[in-house]
Amino acid sequence: DTIWNNHIIAVTVGYDTNGNPSEVFANAATGGAMQATIADACILISIALQHGVLPADLGKSLATVPEYINGDLTDAPASPVGAIIGIVLEVMI
């Protein structure tokens, strides 16, 4: 799970036979337009992964916003899409 803009997003990552992320599913408790947007984004992320686009390349192309975490200024995802990609990157480490 991840939190973006005070929204909890449950994220599940599926892997190919080589252990590489190949699909992603996410669900936000808010439903409605946000949930539909997240579902559509997951389809696009999954297609990109299945066609060899690296999660790091997706992540570096997405917008970020400055955010203080534990007193340190860092770049945080500007959208739930960036937060989802962040989870994919975390599970790869």
Stockholm file with secondary structure:
# STOCKHOLM 1.0

chainA/1-93         DTIWNNHIIAVTVGYDTNGNPSEVFANAATGGAMQATIADACILISIALQHGVLPADLGKSLATVPEYINGDLTDAPASPVGAIIGIVLEVMI
#=GR chainA/1-93 SS CEEETTEEEEEEEEECTTSCEEEEEEEETTCHHHHHHHHHHHHHHHHHHHTTCCHHHHHHTSCEEEEEETTEEEEEESSHHHHHHHHHHHHHC
#=GC SS_cons        CEEETTEEEEEEEEECTTSCEEEEEEEETTCHHHHHHHHHHHHHHHHHHHTTCCHHHHHHTSCEEEEEETTEEEEEESSHHHHHHHHHHHHHC
//
